[in-house]
Amino acid sequence: MEKIRLRDLEFYGYHGVSQEERKLGQKLAVHLEMTADLEKACQSDRIEDTVDYTRVYAGVKAIIEGSERFYLLEHMAEQIAKYILTEFRPVLEVIVTVCKQSVPYPGIGSCELEIRRKR
């Protein structure tokens, strides 16, 4: 099994429990680690046989910057994991990490959540 890691995908979204977060928005970073069977791609050298990370980015962007608002990072991360496991057949497992880069609560610099999902 091979791994594809996408680090520091940057987005701006209006998510969170507080009204301030949902009104002003904030930067979010996403890190992905996808375990996949890429043996075919290793032999063929064809984008169709691997995970096209430009499509991954576009889908994650649509989830975070789209019209749906999430109260919890947990729910957001779950939607990202479902998207990846549904749209990219070679991916057998995904680790999704979502990071709020600035939390509007005194004493908390950032908040990060990680989930792992398997096909």
RAFENWO-V335090 format. One record per residue. N is the residue number from 0. RES is the residue in three letters. OMEGA is omega in radians with two decimals (* if undefined). NEAR is the number of other ideal C-beta (glycine too) atoms within 12 Angstrom. Layout:
{{N;RES;OMEGA;NEAR} {N;RES;OMEGA;NEAR}}
This chain:
{{0;MET;-3.14;16} {1;GLU;3.11;21} {2;LYS;2.98;19} {3;ILE;3.11;28} {4;ARG;3.02;21} {5;LEU;-3.05;31} {6;ARG;2.99;16} {7;ASP;2.98;16} {8;LEU;-3.02;29} {9;GLU;-3.12;21} {10;PHE;3.04;29} {11;TYR;-3.08;20} {12;GLY;-3.09;33} {13;TYR;-3.03;26} {14;HIS;3.08;37} {15;GLY;-3.13;28} {16;VAL;-3.07;19} {17;SER;3.09;18} {18;GLN;-3.14;13} {19;GLU;3.13;16} {20;GLU;-3.07;27} {21;ARG;3.13;17} {22;LYS;-3.05;13} {23;LEU;-3.08;16} {24;GLY;-3.12;23} {25;GLN;3.07;28} {26;LYS;3.06;24} {27;LEU;3.05;38} {28;ALA;3.11;28} {29;VAL;3.04;42} {30;HIS;-3.13;27} {31;LEU;2.97;38} {32;GLU;-3.09;28} {33;MET;3.03;38} {34;THR;-3.03;25} {35;ALA;3.00;32} {36;ASP;-3.07;22} {37;LEU;-3.13;27} {38;GLU;3.13;13} {39;LYS;3.13;18} {40;ALA;3.12;21} {41;CYS;-3.14;15} {42;GLN;-2.98;10} {43;SER;-3.06;12} {44;ASP;-3.13;11} {45;ARG;3.14;12} {46;ILE;-3.14;16} {47;GLU;-3.08;15} {48;ASP;-3.12;20} {49;THR;3.08;27} {50;VAL;-3.14;34} {51;ASP;-3.03;25} {52;TYR;3.03;22} {53;THR;3.05;14} {54;ARG;3.07;20} {55;VAL;-3.13;35} {56;TYR;-3.11;25} {57;ALA;3.13;18} {58;GLY;3.11;30} {59;VAL;3.09;38} {60;LYS;3.13;22} {61;ALA;3.12;19} {62;ILE;-3.04;33} {63;ILE;-3.07;37} {64;GLU;3.12;25} {65;GLY;-3.03;21} {66;SER;-3.14;11} {67;GLU;3.10;16} {68;ARG;-3.14;22} {69;PHE;2.99;28} {70;TYR;-3.00;16} {71;LEU;3.02;19} {72;LEU;-3.13;32} {73;GLU;-3.12;21} {74;HIS;3.10;23} {75;MET;-3.13;35} {76;ALA;3.12;34} {77;GLU;3.12;23} {78;GLN;3.10;30} {79;ILE;3.14;45} {80;ALA;3.12;36} {81;LYS;3.12;22} {82;TYR;-3.08;30} {83;ILE;-3.11;41} {84;LEU;3.12;30} {85;THR;-2.99;16} {86;GLU;-3.03;23} {87;PHE;-3.03;35} {88;ARG;3.14;20} {89;PRO;-3.07;30} {90;VAL;-3.14;37} {91;LEU;-3.14;24} {92;GLU;3.11;25} {93;VAL;2.97;39} {94;ILE;-3.13;29} {95;VAL;3.05;40} {96;THR;3.10;30} {97;VAL;-3.08;39} {98;CYS;2.93;29} {99;LYS;-3.01;35} {100;GLN;3.02;22} {101;SER;-3.09;21} {102;VAL;-3.06;24} {103;PRO;3.09;22} {104;TYR;-3.11;15} {105;PRO;3.07;7} {106;GLY;3.12;8} {107;ILE;-3.12;13} {108;GLY;3.13;13} {109;SER;3.13;20} {110;CYS;-3.10;27} {111;GLU;3.10;21} {112;LEU;3.12;28} {113;GLU;3.01;22} {114;ILE;3.09;29} {115;ARG;3.13;21} {116;ARG;3.13;26} {117;LYS;3.05;16} {118;ARG;*;20}}
